């Protein structure tokens, strides 16, 4: 068995064991089955593309979960109506217990950072430190998000009985209800063979695009070198540079003439004095 076949078997096993549960959890974050399936598929795609890194990770399922949650809660999904998270999922309203619908609506009404922290800690069952590490926040900030999320859920759903209990007991109550709510979802993940093949096609498209852009850049540079001259040539319409013409004012010319004639008269008088006899 080749190394690639071993990697494919390990990846398929990871997908088989965790894809369905992860899709149901992601549905609780978004309220949209399509977005949940797409986010989980994207998470496993990235995992297969970076399988050497994911295979040696202490928690490969957590690696995929972090990538799927990050994709599901990306802010740019708000620009696409088909992928925008909802507050009142219509599909769940048509089938399901009223208490489950109320809990899902209360969960979707939370801000995305609060919802993710609550889902990881009380839904998945991660510890406080593990939750803080996955959402890339400090431990005090994560604890604050959990506290505010529980308070908002308790205020919206008094029948849950969260008020008056310590934080540990509140987490247990929410964990039981969220697990029950996730198990009731009928969300089917994408097949593992499709994920691997689609990921490989995506890698091939990315490689071809990179080579194409590099070739296009080289072609543009070559054309610029051929078309543009390698030295500067003077434009025929541009005159040659000449020495600046200094214009002498009329007053300056007259002053020069006066100075010239005055010096000649003085020299003439000196010659006449030397030739004439000395008169005492």
PyMOL commands that set and color helices and strands:
alter all, ss='L'
color gray80, all
select helices_A, chain A and resi 3-30+33-49+51-55+60-72+75-79+90-94+98-108+112-124+128-134+139-156+158-160+167-183+192-227+250-275
alter helices_A, ss='H'
color red, helices_A
deselect
rebuild
show_as cartoon
